[in-house]
Amino acid sequence: MLRITKQTDYGIVLMTRFAADRGRSVHNARDLAEASSLPLPTVSKILKGLARAGLLRSHRGVKGGYSLSRDPAEIGVGEIVHAIEGPIAITECLDDTGPDCDIQPCCPVRANWQRINAAVHDALHSVPLTEMIPTFPATFPAAPTTGVVGTAESQA
């Protein structure tokens, strides 16, 4: 079964919180964890990774936290997946980080796996973050906008 990890799913949930905020406010890890009902350590780890990948911008200071690095319509879901899980590779032979398979030089299906992998990659990258925003506000309450305390580093 092809499946993304919980951490990646949570990353997409957190990124949609940023995308849903039309004011492009700075949000800290604690408020995002509370608003998303996710554990603070998990949220902090994900936010750090997304910032490292350039999808979020870290802000220091009393009202510090994170904000989107660019317009959410320009961020594809595939970028988020890549930031958290690494390169999209359906099979190990398509992942450049692992060892080569014993039959890779003569594999009869490798070319087809490459086509499938490219299709999945393209599909994930073609869905902008804005399309992931839930349409029912009742199931997706706004992140708190008051009481932002702490820095991105202290929250992470």
C-alpha positions in Angstrom: 0.0 0.0 0.0 1.3 3.4 -0.9 0.9 5.8 2.0 2.5 9.0 3.3 3.6 9.1 6.9 1.6 10.7 9.7 4.3 13.3 10.0 3.8 14.3 6.3 0.0 14.3 6.8 0.5 16.6 9.8 2.8 18.8 7.9 0.2 19.3 5.2 -2.4 20.0 7.9 -0.1 22.7 9.4 0.7 24.2 6.1 -3.0 24.5 5.3 -3.4 26.5 8.5 -0.9 29.0 7.2 -2.6 29.0 3.8 -6.0 29.6 5.3 -4.8 32.7 7.1 -5.4 35.4 4.6 -3.6 37.9 6.8 -0.3 35.9 6.5 0.2 36.2 10.2 3.1 34.7 12.1 2.1 31.6 14.1 4.0 29.9 16.8 4.3 26.1 17.4 2.3 26.1 20.6 -0.7 27.9 19.0 -0.5 25.7 15.9 -0.3 22.5 18.1 -3.4 23.6 20.1 -5.4 24.6 17.0 -4.5 21.4 15.2 -4.8 19.1 18.2 -1.3 17.8 17.5 1.5 17.2 20.1 3.8 20.3 20.5 7.0 18.3 20.0 5.7 16.9 16.7 4.6 20.3 15.5 7.9 21.9 16.4 9.9 19.2 14.6 7.7 19.5 11.4 7.9 23.3 11.4 11.7 23.2 11.7 11.9 20.9 8.7 9.5 23.0 6.6 11.6 26.1 7.4 14.8 24.3 6.6 13.3 23.3 3.2 12.4 27.0 2.6 8.6 26.6 2.7 8.3 28.5 6.0 10.1 31.6 7.2 11.2 31.7 10.9 10.7 34.9 12.9 12.5 35.6 16.1 11.5 37.8 19.0 8.6 38.1 21.4 6.0 37.7 18.6 8.1 35.1 16.7 7.1 32.0 15.0 6.7 30.9 11.4 5.0 32.2 8.3 4.8 31.0 4.7 7.8 31.9 2.6 5.7 32.5 -0.4 2.1 32.6 -1.7 0.3 29.3 -0.9 -1.0 29.0 -4.5 2.7 28.6 -5.5 3.4 25.8 -3.0 2.6 22.3 -4.3 1.7 19.4 -2.0 4.7 17.5 -3.5 7.1 20.2 -2.1 5.7 19.5 1.4 6.0 15.7 0.9 9.6 16.2 -0.3 10.5 18.5 2.6 9.4 15.9 5.2 10.0 12.5 3.5 12.7 13.3 1.0 12.5 12.6 -2.8 9.3 10.9 -4.0 10.3 7.3 -4.9 7.7 4.6 -5.1 10.3 1.8 -5.2 13.7 1.6 -3.7 15.4 1.5 -7.1 14.0 5.0 -7.8 15.5 6.4 -4.6 19.0 7.7 -5.3 19.9 7.5 -1.6 19.7 3.7 -1.2 21.7 0.8 -2.5 21.1 -0.5 -6.0 18.9 -3.6 -6.4 20.6 -6.8 -7.5 18.6 -7.0 -10.6 18.5 -3.3 -11.5 20.7 -3.6 -14.6 18.3 -6.1 -16.1 15.1 -5.2 -14.4 12.2 -5.6 -16.9 9.8 -3.2 -15.0 12.1 -0.4 -13.9 11.2 1.9 -16.8 7.5 1.4 -16.0 8.1 2.2 -12.3 9.9 5.4 -13.5 6.8 6.4 -15.5 4.5 5.7 -12.5 6.8 7.5 -10.1 6.9 10.6 -12.5 3.1 10.5 -12.6 2.8 10.5 -8.8 5.4 13.2 -8.5 3.6 15.4 -11.1 0.2 14.8 -9.5 1.5 15.8 -6.0 3.3 18.9 -7.4 0.2 20.0 -9.4 -2.0 20.4 -6.4 -1.4 23.8 -4.8 -1.6 24.2 -1.1 -4.7 26.5 -1.5 -6.7 23.5 -2.8 -6.0 21.6 0.5 -7.7 24.2 2.6 -10.9 22.6 4.1 -14.2 24.2 2.9 -16.0 23.7 6.2 -14.6 26.3 8.8 -16.4 24.4 11.6 -13.9 21.5 11.2 -11.0 23.8 10.8 -11.0 26.5 13.5 -8.7 29.5 12.9 -5.4 29.5 14.8 -5.4 31.9 17.7 -4.2 35.4 16.8 -3.7 36.8 20.2 -1.2 35.8 22.9 1.6 34.9 20.5 4.6 34.4 22.9 8.1 33.0 22.4 10.4 32.7 19.6 10.5 30.1 16.8 13.6 28.6 18.4 12.0 28.3 21.9 8.9 26.8 20.4 10.8 24.3 18.3 
